[in-house]
Amino acid sequence: MGVLKEFTKANIEKLEAFRFHKISNAIATSTLQHLTEEKGIFSPLLKKRADEYALDVLGWKGFAPWLYVYSHFTGEFREGWIPDNYYAKIVIPKIQGDYGQVSMLKPLTNRLFEQRITPDLGYYINGKWFDANYYPIQEKEVQSLFFSEADKVICKLDKSYQGKGIYILDKKNFKTSTIKQLGNCVIQNFIQQHNFFNDFTPKSVATIRLTTVVESDNKISLRAAYLRLGRKNNTHVASEDHIRIPIDMTTGTLDAIGYLPNWHQIETHPDNQVSFLNKKIPNFQACIALTQSLHQKMPMVVSIGWDVVVNDKNTPVVMEWNGYSNDIKFSEATQGPCFKNLGWNKLRI
């Protein structure tokens, strides 16, 4: 019976991996097509180089599609690139196992890091209500607690990501039954962002995406940074229509070029034509210092993607952290290879 159970489990895992690779590579193929529309035909020589690297170094030609994207994006092939599906199915399981998955349980963030790093007001967990200190509260106390400082709050469900599973709740229409239907979640203050970000998107809070890793000597280093902006009708930044702009990791200055979800280039925000050129993230070094200090408290999770913003008091605020499915493909294309000296490309299947 035990052998059959293990056999069934192994087959399920293989099926899930097959499905993941198929979806990931379909996205890569679509992205490559979008790049071809803007940049022209993908070089056969670059394709050949990517195929060889995927097979000879990474161990499977199925890792080549994202290498095509990176190569066509930059116009050259760079050794050390990590394909998105290789990162998810080879790197993450080997460098941190299941420990990164705890980041999917949104209410645990402040408990895990032993400080108030996210603007939590309270939690709904397994049918019970808790305040920000994890003390149980009565349902009748919930509304006054959540709306003690503002007329709207953010609800983030467990396993929420890429703007999905995030809801804006208004005091006038708030019902505890709504949260009960949604499930386990954290309720957070709606962040008042720095005017720097309001110039781009005043209706939704921007996101500074920082990726930090634990080096072999246990030091924490920043490996990628970009800004995510919403659109004029967004209540929050969502992956299906966000704008991404690389950030210079030394100066905090935005790149002059930003990118639509289809990876096409833009020089201004499409809704208000505000330029990205010479724009510098306020208090950027403090954002880096904050994420690095926090990562030191979670060293068993080797790679973490942080969503940070600077508030109207010029203070960095962590919106959430992701230790399991943090996106690297945009960073690899625009700033990579981001992880070249870590040996991740040698893990193989």
C-alpha atoms as a printed R data frame, in Angstrom:
    type eleno elety resid chain resno       x      y       z
1   ATOM     1    CA   MET     A     1   0.000  0.000   0.000
2   ATOM     2    CA   GLY     A     2   2.861  2.344   0.878
3   ATOM     3    CA   VAL     A     3   4.620  1.662  -2.442
4   ATOM     4    CA   LEU     A     4   1.412  2.370  -4.355
5   ATOM     5    CA   LYS     A     5   0.925  5.604  -2.439
6   ATOM     6    CA   GLU     A     6   4.454  6.767  -3.230
7   ATOM     7    CA   PHE     A     7   4.029  5.763  -6.874
8   ATOM     8    CA   THR     A     8   0.781  7.734  -7.104
9   ATOM     9    CA   LYS     A     9   2.360 10.765  -5.416
10  ATOM    10    CA   ALA     A    10   5.346 10.687  -7.788
11  ATOM    11    CA   ASN     A    11   3.059 10.517 -10.832
12  ATOM    12    CA   ILE     A    12   0.938 13.394  -9.574
13  ATOM    13    CA   GLU     A    13   4.081 15.491  -9.070
14  ATOM    14    CA   LYS     A    14   5.279 14.658 -12.591
15  ATOM    15    CA   LEU     A    15   1.905 15.593 -14.023
16  ATOM    16    CA   GLU     A    16   1.878 18.896 -12.131
17  ATOM    17    CA   ALA     A    17   5.435 19.655 -13.287
18  ATOM    18    CA   PHE     A    18   4.521 18.841 -16.895
19  ATOM    19    CA   ARG     A    19   1.522 21.166 -16.685
20  ATOM    20    CA   PHE     A    20   3.605 23.951 -15.124
21  ATOM    21    CA   HIS     A    21   6.323 23.749 -17.783
22  ATOM    22    CA   LYS     A    22   3.704 23.715 -20.526
23  ATOM    23    CA   ILE     A    23   2.012 26.858 -19.195
24  ATOM    24    CA   SER     A    24   5.282 28.666 -18.485
25  ATOM    25    CA   ASN     A    25   6.690 27.928 -21.934
26  ATOM    26    CA   ALA     A    26   3.422 28.963 -23.577
27  ATOM    27    CA   ILE     A    27   3.780 32.347 -21.851
28  ATOM    28    CA   ALA     A    28   7.401 32.526 -23.040
29  ATOM    29    CA   THR     A    29   6.342 31.738 -26.610
30  ATOM    30    CA   SER     A    30   3.684 34.441 -26.481
31  ATOM    31    CA   THR     A    31   6.178 36.927 -25.028
32  ATOM    32    CA   LEU     A    32   8.694 36.104 -27.760
33  ATOM    33    CA   GLN     A    33   6.001 36.781 -30.362
34  ATOM    34    CA   HIS     A    34   5.305 40.186 -28.802
35  ATOM    35    CA   LEU     A    35   9.017 40.982 -28.868
36  ATOM    36    CA   THR     A    36   9.193 39.888 -32.508
37  ATOM    37    CA   GLU     A    37   6.416 42.340 -33.368
38  ATOM    38    CA   GLU     A    38   8.520 45.161 -31.955
39  ATOM    39    CA   LYS     A    39  12.096 44.025 -32.632
40  ATOM    40    CA   GLY     A    40  11.798 41.853 -35.712
41  ATOM    41    CA   ILE     A    41  12.746 38.232 -36.323
42  ATOM    42    CA   PHE     A    42  14.524 36.333 -33.545
43  ATOM    43    CA   SER     A    43  18.087 35.474 -34.559
44  ATOM    44    CA   PRO     A    44  18.568 31.772 -35.449
45  ATOM    45    CA   LEU     A    45  22.076 32.003 -33.997
46  ATOM    46    CA   LEU     A    46  20.738 33.198 -30.630
47  ATOM    47    CA   LYS     A    47  18.122 30.463 -30.697
48  ATOM    48    CA   LYS     A    48  20.800 27.836 -31.358
49  ATOM    49    CA   ARG     A    49  22.910 29.202 -28.489
50  ATOM    50    CA   ALA     A    50  19.917 29.106 -26.136
51  ATOM    51    CA   ASP     A    51  19.030 25.551 -27.140
52  ATOM    52    CA   GLU     A    52  22.591 24.367 -26.536
53  ATOM    53    CA   TYR     A    53  22.804 26.079 -23.150
54  ATOM    54    CA   ALA     A    54  19.433 24.708 -22.035
55  ATOM    55    CA   LEU     A    55  20.424 21.161 -22.924
56  ATOM    56    CA   ASP     A    56  24.138 21.133 -22.045
57  ATOM    57    CA   VAL     A    57  24.089 23.261 -18.881
58  ATOM    58    CA   LEU     A    58  20.545 23.173 -17.512
59  ATOM    59    CA   GLY     A    59  19.831 19.608 -18.577
60  ATOM    60    CA   TRP     A    60  16.681 19.946 -20.694
61  ATOM    61    CA   LYS     A    61  15.762 21.728 -23.908
62  ATOM    62    CA   GLY     A    62  12.409 22.618 -22.314
63  ATOM    63    CA   PHE     A    63  14.235 25.364 -20.427
64  ATOM    64    CA   ALA     A    64  15.102 27.150 -23.685
65  ATOM    65    CA   PRO     A    65  11.905 29.226 -24.337
66  ATOM    66    CA   TRP     A    66  12.608 31.790 -21.633
67  ATOM    67    CA   LEU     A    67  16.222 31.972 -22.820
68  ATOM    68    CA   TYR     A    68  14.796 32.912 -26.228
69  ATOM    69    CA   VAL     A    69  12.893 35.764 -24.574
70  ATOM    70    CA   TYR     A    70  15.922 37.059 -22.674
71  ATOM    71    CA   SER     A    71  18.138 36.789 -25.767
72  ATOM    72    CA   HIS     A    72  15.745 38.544 -28.130
73  ATOM    73    CA   PHE     A    73  15.074 41.225 -25.516
74  ATOM    74    CA   THR     A    74  18.781 42.054 -25.079
75  ATOM    75    CA   GLY     A    75  20.001 41.146 -28.573
76  ATOM    76    CA   GLU     A    76  22.634 38.763 -27.214
77  ATOM    77    CA   PHE     A    77  23.031 35.538 -25.224
78  ATOM    78    CA   ARG     A    78  24.367 35.741 -21.666
79  ATOM    79    CA   GLU     A    79  25.528 32.699 -19.761
80  ATOM    80    CA   GLY     A    80  24.096 32.400 -16.282
81  ATOM    81    CA   TRP     A    81  20.510 33.346 -17.115
82  ATOM    82    CA   ILE     A    82  17.877 31.435 -15.139
83  ATOM    83    CA   PRO     A    83  14.732 30.500 -17.103
84  ATOM    84    CA   ASP     A    84  11.479 31.092 -15.238
85  ATOM    85    CA   ASN     A    85  10.395 27.447 -15.226
86  ATOM    86    CA   TYR     A    86  13.893 26.260 -14.230
87  ATOM    87    CA   TYR     A    87  13.798 28.676 -11.296
88  ATOM    88    CA   ALA     A    88  10.400 27.464 -10.116
89  ATOM    89    CA   LYS     A    89  10.888 23.718 -10.502
90  ATOM    90    CA   ILE     A    90  14.645 23.228 -10.053
91  ATOM    91    CA   VAL     A    91  16.097 26.156  -8.098
92  ATOM    92    CA   ILE     A    92  13.416 26.897  -5.507
93  ATOM    93    CA   PRO     A    93  12.876 23.281  -4.336
94  ATOM    94    CA   LYS     A    94  16.639 22.796  -3.901
95  ATOM    95    CA   ILE     A    95  17.635 26.096  -2.262
96  ATOM    96    CA   GLN     A    96  14.746 26.473   0.187
97  ATOM    97    CA   GLY     A    97  12.386 23.541  -0.054
98  ATOM    98    CA   ASP     A    98   8.974 24.264   1.414
99  ATOM    99    CA   TYR     A    99  10.118 26.980   3.821
100 ATOM   100    CA   GLY     A   100   9.407 29.769   1.355
101 ATOM   101    CA   GLN     A   101   5.780 28.694   1.169
102 ATOM   102    CA   VAL     A   102   5.139 30.186   4.598
103 ATOM   103    CA   SER     A   103   5.093 33.580   2.846
104 ATOM   104    CA   MET     A   104   1.762 32.541   1.330
105 ATOM   105    CA   LEU     A   105   0.177 32.671   4.794
106 ATOM   106    CA   LYS     A   106  -0.248 36.443   4.844
107 ATOM   107    CA   PRO     A   107  -1.319 36.868   8.499
108 ATOM   108    CA   LEU     A   108   1.948 35.350   9.780
109 ATOM   109    CA   THR     A   109   4.335 37.956   8.362
110 ATOM   110    CA   ASN     A   110   4.714 40.182  11.413
111 ATOM   111    CA   ARG     A   111   4.896 37.169  13.723
112 ATOM   112    CA   LEU     A   112   7.646 35.548  11.654
113 ATOM   113    CA   PHE     A   113   9.781 38.671  11.431
114 ATOM   114    CA   GLU     A   114   9.084 39.613  15.066
115 ATOM   115    CA   GLN     A   115   8.221 43.209  14.226
116 ATOM   116    CA   ARG     A   116   5.480 45.243  12.567
117 ATOM   117    CA   ILE     A   117   6.810 45.316   9.025
118 ATOM   118    CA   THR     A   118   3.432 45.307   7.255
119 ATOM   119    CA   PRO     A   119   0.541 47.687   8.097
120 ATOM   120    CA   ASP     A   120  -1.708 44.958   9.517
121 ATOM   121    CA   LEU     A   121  -4.888 45.877  11.352
122 ATOM   122    CA   GLY     A   122  -6.140 42.378  12.045
123 ATOM   123    CA   TYR     A   123  -6.769 38.903  10.700
124 ATOM   124    CA   TYR     A   124  -9.454 36.377   9.867
125 ATOM   125    CA   ILE     A   125  -8.024 32.881  10.331
126 ATOM   126    CA   ASN     A   126  -9.898 29.579  10.400
127 ATOM   127    CA   GLY     A   127 -13.196 31.178  11.352
128 ATOM   128    CA   LYS     A   128 -11.770 33.417  14.092
129 ATOM   129    CA   TRP     A   129 -10.973 37.140  14.277
130 ATOM   130    CA   PHE     A   130  -7.700 38.534  15.655
131 ATOM   131    CA   ASP     A   131  -6.246 41.993  16.166
132 ATOM   132    CA   ALA     A   132  -2.776 43.010  14.936
133 ATOM   133    CA   ASN     A   133  -1.197 41.454  18.047
134 ATOM   134    CA   TYR     A   134  -2.898 38.106  17.336
135 ATOM   135    CA   TYR     A   135  -5.276 38.447  20.261
136 ATOM   136    CA   PRO     A   136  -8.755 37.007  19.607
137 ATOM   137    CA   ILE     A   137 -11.530 39.599  19.235
138 ATOM   138    CA   GLN     A   138 -15.292 39.412  18.904
139 ATOM   139    CA   GLU     A   139 -16.922 39.826  15.512
140 ATOM   140    CA   LYS     A   140 -18.809 42.894  16.755
141 ATOM   141    CA   GLU     A   141 -15.447 44.637  17.334
142 ATOM   142    CA   VAL     A   142 -14.125 44.052  13.835
143 ATOM   143    CA   GLN     A   143 -15.536 47.048  11.982
144 ATOM   144    CA   SER     A   144 -14.490 49.641  14.553
145 ATOM   145    CA   LEU     A   145 -10.993 48.139  14.659
146 ATOM   146    CA   PHE     A   146 -10.451 47.952  10.917
147 ATOM   147    CA   PHE     A   147 -11.785 51.430  10.184
148 ATOM   148    CA   SER     A   148 -10.340 53.264  13.170
149 ATOM   149    CA   GLU     A   149  -7.934 55.267  11.007
150 ATOM   150    CA   ALA     A   150  -9.442 55.418   7.506
151 ATOM   151    CA   ASP     A   151 -12.572 54.693   5.470
152 ATOM   152    CA   LYS     A   152 -10.968 51.986   3.333
153 ATOM   153    CA   VAL     A   153  -8.683 49.031   3.997
154 ATOM   154    CA   ILE     A   154  -6.926 46.292   2.030
155 ATOM   155    CA   CYS     A   155  -7.879 42.623   2.331
156 ATOM   156    CA   LYS     A   156  -5.216 40.115   1.200
157 ATOM   157    CA   LEU     A   157  -6.071 36.445   1.050
158 ATOM   158    CA   ASP     A   158  -3.639 33.638   1.768
159 ATOM   159    CA   LYS     A   159  -1.755 32.712  -1.403
160 ATOM   160    CA   SER     A   160  -2.639 36.033  -3.040
161 ATOM   161    CA   TYR     A   161  -0.124 37.098  -5.691
162 ATOM   162    CA   GLN     A   162   0.219 39.202  -8.855
163 ATOM   163    CA   GLY     A   163  -2.665 41.395  -7.723
164 ATOM   164    CA   LYS     A   164  -5.051 38.437  -7.405
165 ATOM   165    CA   GLY     A   165  -6.794 37.764  -4.106
166 ATOM   166    CA   ILE     A   166  -6.574 41.435  -3.099
167 ATOM   167    CA   TYR     A   167  -9.675 43.483  -2.295
168 ATOM   168    CA   ILE     A   168 -10.376 47.088  -1.312
169 ATOM   169    CA   LEU     A   169 -13.001 47.248   1.448
170 ATOM   170    CA   ASP     A   170 -15.003 50.421   2.081
171 ATOM   171    CA   LYS     A   171 -16.380 51.360   5.502
172 ATOM   172    CA   LYS     A   172 -19.847 52.222   4.171
173 ATOM   173    CA   ASN     A   173 -20.352 48.824   2.538
174 ATOM   174    CA   PHE     A   174 -18.316 46.647   4.899
175 ATOM   175    CA   LYS     A   175 -19.752 43.340   6.105
176 ATOM   176    CA   THR     A   176 -17.929 40.679   8.079
177 ATOM   177    CA   SER     A   177 -19.810 38.109   6.030
178 ATOM   178    CA   THR     A   178 -17.857 39.257   2.962
179 ATOM   179    CA   ILE     A   179 -14.539 38.335   4.575
180 ATOM   180    CA   LYS     A   180 -15.942 35.030   5.814
181 ATOM   181    CA   GLN     A   181 -16.804 34.126   2.245
182 ATOM   182    CA   LEU     A   182 -13.343 35.131   1.011
183 ATOM   183    CA   GLY     A   183 -11.475 33.064   3.605
184 ATOM   184    CA   ASN     A   184  -8.259 33.399   5.622
185 ATOM   185    CA   CYS     A   185  -6.750 36.839   5.167
186 ATOM   186    CA   VAL     A   186  -4.993 39.879   6.570
187 ATOM   187    CA   ILE     A   187  -6.618 43.314   6.743
188 ATOM   188    CA   GLN     A   188  -4.173 46.170   6.244
189 ATOM   189    CA   ASN     A   189  -4.241 49.941   6.323
190 ATOM   190    CA   PHE     A   190  -4.477 51.551   2.912
191 ATOM   191    CA   ILE     A   191  -1.014 53.071   2.461
192 ATOM   192    CA   GLN     A   192  -0.729 56.763   1.659
193 ATOM   193    CA   GLN     A   193   2.150 56.711  -0.786
194 ATOM   194    CA   HIS     A   194   4.815 59.330  -1.439
195 ATOM   195    CA   ASN     A   195   3.852 61.988  -3.993
196 ATOM   196    CA   PHE     A   196   6.564 60.608  -6.275
197 ATOM   197    CA   PHE     A   197   4.288 57.653  -6.971
198 ATOM   198    CA   ASN     A   198   1.086 59.721  -6.973
199 ATOM   199    CA   ASP     A   199   2.454 61.555  -9.998
200 ATOM   200    CA   PHE     A   200   2.178 58.277 -11.893
201 ATOM   201    CA   THR     A   201  -0.812 56.511 -10.311
202 ATOM   202    CA   PRO     A   202  -2.737 58.408  -7.622
203 ATOM   203    CA   LYS     A   203  -5.536 55.822  -7.316
204 ATOM   204    CA   SER     A   204  -3.416 52.724  -6.682
205 ATOM   205    CA   VAL     A   205  -0.362 52.179  -4.499
206 ATOM   206    CA   ALA     A   206   2.787 51.568  -6.538
207 ATOM   207    CA   THR     A   207   5.100 48.647  -5.786
208 ATOM   208    CA   ILE     A   208   8.880 48.599  -5.615
209 ATOM   209    CA   ARG     A   209   9.823 44.974  -6.318
210 ATOM   210    CA   LEU     A   210  13.176 44.059  -4.740
211 ATOM   211    CA   THR     A   211  14.767 40.605  -4.957
212 ATOM   212    CA   THR     A   212  17.317 39.695  -2.296
213 ATOM   213    CA   VAL     A   213  19.321 36.502  -1.861
214 ATOM   214    CA   VAL     A   214  21.477 34.866   0.802
215 ATOM   215    CA   GLU     A   215  25.078 34.620  -0.389
216 ATOM   216    CA   SER     A   216  27.375 31.672   0.385
217 ATOM   217    CA   ASP     A   217  28.898 33.711   3.255
218 ATOM   218    CA   ASN     A   218  25.365 34.366   4.598
219 ATOM   219    CA   LYS     A   219  25.402 38.023   3.603
220 ATOM   220    CA   ILE     A   220  22.239 39.396   2.009
221 ATOM   221    CA   SER     A   221  22.529 41.052  -1.392
222 ATOM   222    CA   LEU     A   222  20.089 42.867  -3.657
223 ATOM   223    CA   ARG     A   223  19.925 41.223  -7.082
224 ATOM   224    CA   ALA     A   224  17.069 42.959  -8.923
225 ATOM   225    CA   ALA     A   225  14.804 45.979  -8.640
226 ATOM   226    CA   TYR     A   226  11.936 47.403 -10.627
227 ATOM   227    CA   LEU     A   227   8.883 49.593 -10.131
228 ATOM   228    CA   ARG     A   228   5.345 48.359 -10.798
229 ATOM   229    CA   LEU     A   229   2.660 50.927 -11.564
230 ATOM   230    CA   GLY     A   230  -1.072 50.460 -11.966
231 ATOM   231    CA   ARG     A   231  -3.430 51.985 -14.522
232 ATOM   232    CA   LYS     A   232  -5.899 54.842 -14.055
233 ATOM   233    CA   ASN     A   233  -8.883 52.628 -13.194
234 ATOM   234    CA   ASN     A   234  -6.988 50.248 -10.894
235 ATOM   235    CA   THR     A   235  -7.585 50.035  -7.165
236 ATOM   236    CA   HIS     A   236  -4.285 48.146  -6.887
237 ATOM   237    CA   VAL     A   237  -1.462 47.029  -9.154
238 ATOM   238    CA   ALA     A   238  -2.352 43.890 -11.105
239 ATOM   239    CA   SER     A   239  -0.131 41.819 -13.393
240 ATOM   240    CA   GLU     A   240  -2.543 41.790 -16.313
241 ATOM   241    CA   ASP     A   241  -2.087 45.510 -17.014
242 ATOM   242    CA   HIS     A   242   0.769 46.781 -14.846
243 ATOM   243    CA   ILE     A   243   3.655 48.962 -16.050
244 ATOM   244    CA   ARG     A   244   7.188 47.854 -15.130
245 ATOM   245    CA   ILE     A   245  10.273 50.062 -15.066
246 ATOM   246    CA   PRO     A   246  13.754 48.785 -14.088
247 ATOM   247    CA   ILE     A   247  15.459 50.627 -11.229
248 ATOM   248    CA   ASP     A   248  19.181 51.322 -11.059
249 ATOM   249    CA   MET     A   249  20.170 49.396  -7.933
250 ATOM   250    CA   THR     A   250  22.961 51.828  -7.058
251 ATOM   251    CA   THR     A   251  21.186 55.162  -7.488
252 ATOM   252    CA   GLY     A   252  17.486 54.299  -7.330
253 ATOM   253    CA   THR     A   253  16.912 56.034 -10.665
254 ATOM   254    CA   LEU     A   254  14.259 54.693 -13.008
255 ATOM   255    CA   ASP     A   255  15.294 53.517 -16.447
256 ATOM   256    CA   ALA     A   256  14.138 55.820 -19.226
257 ATOM   257    CA   ILE     A   257  12.227 52.888 -20.726
258 ATOM   258    CA   GLY     A   258   9.291 51.106 -19.129
259 ATOM   259    CA   TYR     A   259   7.365 48.076 -20.352
260 ATOM   260    CA   LEU     A   260   3.754 47.120 -20.928
261 ATOM   261    CA   PRO     A   261   2.538 43.611 -19.981
262 ATOM   262    CA   ASN     A   262   3.321 42.513 -23.557
263 ATOM   263    CA   TRP     A   263   6.934 43.721 -23.047
264 ATOM   264    CA   HIS     A   264   6.578 46.554 -25.558
265 ATOM   265    CA   GLN     A   265   8.605 49.637 -24.701
266 ATOM   266    CA   ILE     A   266   7.176 52.934 -23.465
267 ATOM   267    CA   GLU     A   267   8.834 56.137 -22.279
268 ATOM   268    CA   THR     A   268   5.882 57.579 -20.347
269 ATOM   269    CA   HIS     A   269   2.981 56.242 -18.328
270 ATOM   270    CA   PRO     A   270   0.237 55.574 -20.912
271 ATOM   271    CA   ASP     A   271  -2.536 57.194 -18.860
272 ATOM   272    CA   ASN     A   272  -0.955 60.552 -18.051
273 ATOM   273    CA   GLN     A   273   2.219 60.684 -20.173
274 ATOM   274    CA   VAL     A   274   4.455 61.226 -17.144
275 ATOM   275    CA   SER     A   275   8.015 60.440 -18.227
276 ATOM   276    CA   PHE     A   276  10.237 57.868 -16.499
277 ATOM   277    CA   LEU     A   277  13.421 59.711 -17.475
278 ATOM   278    CA   ASN     A   278  15.573 60.981 -14.591
279 ATOM   279    CA   LYS     A   279  12.996 59.983 -11.973
280 ATOM   280    CA   LYS     A   280  14.591 58.793  -8.730
281 ATOM   281    CA   ILE     A   281  12.858 56.608  -6.137
282 ATOM   282    CA   PRO     A   282  12.679 58.498  -2.809
283 ATOM   283    CA   ASN     A   283  14.632 56.970   0.092
284 ATOM   284    CA   PHE     A   284  15.588 54.001  -2.067
285 ATOM   285    CA   GLN     A   285  18.634 53.010  -0.012
286 ATOM   286    CA   ALA     A   286  16.421 52.746   3.065
287 ATOM   287    CA   CYS     A   287  14.175 50.352   1.132
288 ATOM   288    CA   ILE     A   288  17.176 48.153   0.373
289 ATOM   289    CA   ALA     A   289  18.455 48.298   3.962
290 ATOM   290    CA   LEU     A   290  15.036 47.334   5.310
291 ATOM   291    CA   THR     A   291  14.651 44.271   3.097
292 ATOM   292    CA   GLN     A   292  18.208 43.127   3.734
293 ATOM   293    CA   SER     A   293  17.802 43.384   7.496
294 ATOM   294    CA   LEU     A   294  14.518 41.480   7.322
295 ATOM   295    CA   HIS     A   295  15.999 38.771   5.089
296 ATOM   296    CA   GLN     A   296  18.641 38.139   7.758
297 ATOM   297    CA   LYS     A   297  15.781 36.965   9.981
298 ATOM   298    CA   MET     A   298  14.668 34.426   7.374
299 ATOM   299    CA   PRO     A   299  17.987 33.000   6.040
300 ATOM   300    CA   MET     A   300  16.554 29.558   5.323
301 ATOM   301    CA   VAL     A   301  14.566 31.181   2.500
302 ATOM   302    CA   VAL     A   302  17.441 31.909   0.126
303 ATOM   303    CA   SER     A   303  15.595 34.064  -2.407
304 ATOM   304    CA   ILE     A   304  12.862 36.543  -1.478
305 ATOM   305    CA   GLY     A   305  10.854 38.968  -3.568
306 ATOM   306    CA   TRP     A   306   9.757 42.015  -1.560
307 ATOM   307    CA   ASP     A   307   6.952 44.427  -2.393
308 ATOM   308    CA   VAL     A   308   7.824 47.769  -0.841
309 ATOM   309    CA   VAL     A   309   6.642 51.352  -1.173
310 ATOM   310    CA   VAL     A   310   7.685 54.667   0.384
311 ATOM   311    CA   ASN     A   311   4.827 56.348   2.227
312 ATOM   312    CA   ASP     A   312   3.885 60.015   2.536
313 ATOM   313    CA   LYS     A   313   6.230 60.321   5.536
314 ATOM   314    CA   ASN     A   314   9.163 59.170   3.368
315 ATOM   315    CA   THR     A   315   9.304 55.854   5.237
316 ATOM   316    CA   PRO     A   316   9.698 52.464   3.485
317 ATOM   317    CA   VAL     A   317   6.765 50.129   4.095
318 ATOM   318    CA   VAL     A   318   6.738 46.412   3.295
319 ATOM   319    CA   MET     A   319   3.490 45.447   1.597
320 ATOM   320    CA   GLU     A   320   4.295 41.722   1.412
321 ATOM   321    CA   TRP     A   321   7.071 39.225   0.836
322 ATOM   322    CA   ASN     A   322   7.228 36.213  -1.447
323 ATOM   323    CA   GLY     A   323   9.578 33.338  -0.738
324 ATOM   324    CA   TYR     A   324   8.292 30.735  -3.145
325 ATOM   325    CA   SER     A   325   6.889 32.007  -6.444
326 ATOM   326    CA   ASN     A   326   8.609 35.368  -6.739
327 ATOM   327    CA   ASP     A   327   8.900 36.427 -10.358
328 ATOM   328    CA   ILE     A   328  12.401 36.684 -11.849
329 ATOM   329    CA   LYS     A   329  11.849 36.642 -15.624
330 ATOM   330    CA   PHE     A   330  11.456 40.396 -16.083
331 ATOM   331    CA   SER     A   331  14.519 41.052 -13.922
332 ATOM   332    CA   GLU     A   332  16.568 38.443 -15.773
333 ATOM   333    CA   ALA     A   333  15.721 40.067 -19.097
334 ATOM   334    CA   THR     A   334  16.304 43.673 -18.017
335 ATOM   335    CA   GLN     A   335  19.075 43.333 -15.411
336 ATOM   336    CA   GLY     A   336  20.356 39.770 -15.608
337 ATOM   337    CA   PRO     A   337  21.960 37.427 -15.253
338 ATOM   338    CA   CYS     A   338  20.964 38.401 -11.711
339 ATOM   339    CA   PHE     A   339  22.142 35.218  -9.975
340 ATOM   340    CA   LYS     A   340  25.208 34.233 -11.994
341 ATOM   341    CA   ASN     A   341  27.690 33.598  -9.151
342 ATOM   342    CA   LEU     A   342  25.318 31.488  -7.048
343 ATOM   343    CA   GLY     A   343  25.711 28.262  -9.027
344 ATOM   344    CA   TRP     A   344  21.994 27.885  -9.628
345 ATOM   345    CA   ASN     A   345  22.539 27.030 -13.281
346 ATOM   346    CA   LYS     A   346  24.457 23.929 -12.191
347 ATOM   347    CA   LEU     A   347  21.672 22.323 -10.168
348 ATOM   348    CA   ARG     A   348  20.211 20.515 -13.197
349 ATOM   349    CA   ILE     A   349  17.242 18.145 -13.104
